[in-house]
């Protein structure tokens, strides 16, 4: 469900079909976020390129933590669910993720991780409020200026994606409904999860 009409899977052709097929190959279904880009698949291509250039400089765990923090500040259910699920599958237990999603300083994270998440939240919430002291605090945790750039770029990029999806009314995919209830509540501060599992149908084979 979205506020704009998106191109249905069965009607997709050309670049839209190619985009749907790529996301289906990665997830097993065509996600609502891809449908939100169906009128402008070239923008999705540009976004994917930007994201790849940013995430290539961070290790996977830190990239996901920073992204989760920015999404938390933006109250983006879609991005919190997506990136919280990655962290859950690869790095943390459900209990740990519930703590991280709710209040990172109380979770069992390294001080540097807590600091970079706080910085990312501040970037997403009000980048104009960032001061030199905020950057100095990251340096005191051993982060280089290049790494500070990477954290800021990750958080800033998340603002584009999260805000665009929320502006268009894109609901988090029904696939996330299977998460533990407590964790699911923590990861859903904004738009509710879609209840329409039928939306997530595969791209039909070419004729």
C-alpha positions in Angstrom: 0.0 0.0 0.0 1.3 3.5 -0.9 -0.1 6.9 -1.4 0.8 6.8 -5.1 -0.1 4.1 -7.7 2.9 1.9 -8.2 3.5 -0.4 -11.2 2.2 -3.9 -10.3 4.6 -6.8 -10.6 2.6 -8.4 -13.4 2.7 -5.2 -15.4 6.4 -4.4 -15.0 8.5 -4.1 -18.2 11.9 -2.8 -19.1 13.9 -1.1 -16.4 11.1 -1.6 -13.9 11.0 -5.3 -14.5 14.8 -5.5 -14.2 14.7 -3.6 -10.8 12.0 -5.9 -9.6 14.0 -9.0 -10.6 17.1 -7.8 -8.8 15.3 -7.2 -5.6 13.4 -10.5 -5.9 16.7 -12.3 -6.3 18.0 -10.7 -3.1 14.9 -11.1 -0.9 12.8 -13.7 -2.5 10.0 -11.3 -3.2 9.5 -7.8 -4.7 9.6 -5.4 -1.7 7.4 -2.4 -1.3 10.4 -0.1 -1.4 11.2 -1.2 -5.0 7.6 -0.6 -6.0 7.8 3.0 -4.6 10.6 3.6 -7.2 8.7 2.0 -10.0 8.1 5.4 -11.7 11.8 6.3 -11.6 13.9 3.2 -11.6 16.9 5.3 -12.7 16.7 7.0 -9.3 17.0 3.6 -7.6 20.0 2.8 -9.8 21.6 6.1 -8.6 20.7 5.4 -5.0 22.2 1.9 -5.2 25.4 3.3 -6.6 25.7 6.0 -3.9 25.0 3.4 -1.2 27.6 1.0 -2.5 30.2 3.7 -2.6 29.5 4.6 1.1 29.1 1.2 2.6 32.3 -0.1 0.9 34.3 1.9 3.5 32.7 0.5 6.6 32.6 -3.0 8.0 29.2 -4.6 7.7 28.3 -4.5 11.4 29.2 -0.9 11.9 27.4 0.1 8.7 24.2 -1.6 9.9 24.5 0.0 13.4 24.9 3.5 12.0 22.0 3.0 9.6 19.8 1.7 12.3 20.6 4.7 14.5 19.8 7.1 11.7 16.5 5.3 11.0 15.7 5.4 14.7 16.1 9.2 14.7 13.9 9.4 11.6 11.2 7.0 13.1 11.5 5.0 9.9 9.9 1.6 10.6 10.9 0.3 7.1 14.6 1.0 7.6 14.7 0.0 11.2 13.1 -3.4 10.4 15.3 -4.0 7.4 18.6 -3.2 9.0 17.6 -4.5 12.4 16.9 -7.8 10.7 20.3 -7.9 9.1 21.9 -7.2 12.5 19.8 -9.9 14.0 20.6 -12.5 11.4 24.4 -11.9 11.4 25.6 -10.3 14.7 23.1 -10.2 17.6 20.5 -12.2 19.4 16.8 -11.0 19.6 17.4 -9.8 23.2 20.5 -7.8 22.2 18.7 -6.3 19.2 15.8 -5.3 21.3 18.1 -3.4 23.7 20.1 -1.8 20.8 17.0 -0.7 19.0 15.4 0.7 22.2 18.4 2.4 23.9 21.9 1.8 22.5 23.8 3.0 25.6 22.1 0.3 27.7 23.0 -2.4 25.2 26.2 -4.5 25.4 28.0 -2.5 22.8 31.5 -1.1 22.7 31.8 2.6 23.7 32.9 3.4 20.2 29.8 1.8 18.8 27.5 3.7 21.2 29.3 7.0 20.3 29.0 6.5 16.5 25.3 5.6 16.8 24.6 8.7 18.9 26.5 10.8 16.3 24.4 9.2 13.5 21.2 10.0 15.3 22.2 13.6 15.7 23.1 13.9 12.0 19.7 12.5 11.1 17.8 14.6 13.6 19.5 17.9 13.2 22.9 18.0 11.4 23.1 21.7 12.0 23.5 21.0 15.7 26.7 18.9 15.2 29.7 20.7 16.7 33.4 20.1 16.5 33.1 18.6 20.0 30.9 15.8 18.6 33.6 14.9 16.1 36.3 15.2 18.7 34.4 12.7 20.8 34.5 10.2 18.0 38.3 10.7 17.6 38.7 10.0 21.3 37.2 6.5 20.6 39.8 5.9 18.0 37.9 6.8 14.9 39.8 8.6 12.1 38.5 11.6 10.2 37.8 9.4 7.2 35.7 7.1 9.4 33.8 10.2 10.7 33.0 11.0 7.1 31.8 7.5 6.5 29.5 7.6 9.5 28.1 11.0 8.6 27.6 10.0 4.9 25.8 6.8 6.0 23.4 8.7 8.3 22.9 11.5 5.7 22.1 9.0 2.9 19.6 7.2 5.1 17.6 10.5 5.4 17.0 10.4 1.6 15.8 6.9 1.5 13.7 6.8 4.8 12.1 10.1 4.2 11.2 9.3 0.5 9.6 6.0 1.5 7.6 7.6 4.3 6.5 10.5 2.1 5.1 8.1 -0.4 3.4 5.9 2.2 5.4 2.8 1.6 4.7 0.2 4.3 7.3 -2.2 5.6 7.0 -5.6 4.0 4.7 -8.3 5.5 7.8 -10.5 5.7 8.9 -8.6 8.9 5.8 -9.6 10.7 7.5 -12.9 11.7 9.9 -11.1 14.0 9.8 -11.6 17.8 7.0 -9.4 19.1 9.1 -7.4 21.5 11.8 -6.7 18.9 9.2 -5.9 16.3 7.7 -3.2 18.5 11.1 -1.6 19.0 11.8 -1.7 15.2 8.4 -0.2 14.3 8.3 3.4 15.6 6.5 4.8 12.5 4.4 3.2 9.8 3.0 -0.2 10.6 4.0 -3.4 8.8 1.9 -4.2 5.8 -0.8 -6.8 6.4 -1.1 -7.7 2.7 1.2 -10.6 2.2 -0.3 -11.0 -1.3 1.6 -7.9 -2.3 4.8 -9.8 -2.2 4.4 -12.0 -5.3 7.3 -13.0 -7.5 8.0 -11.5 -10.9 6.4 -13.8 -13.5 8.8 -15.4 -15.9 9.3 -13.8 -19.3 7.1 -15.1 -22.1 
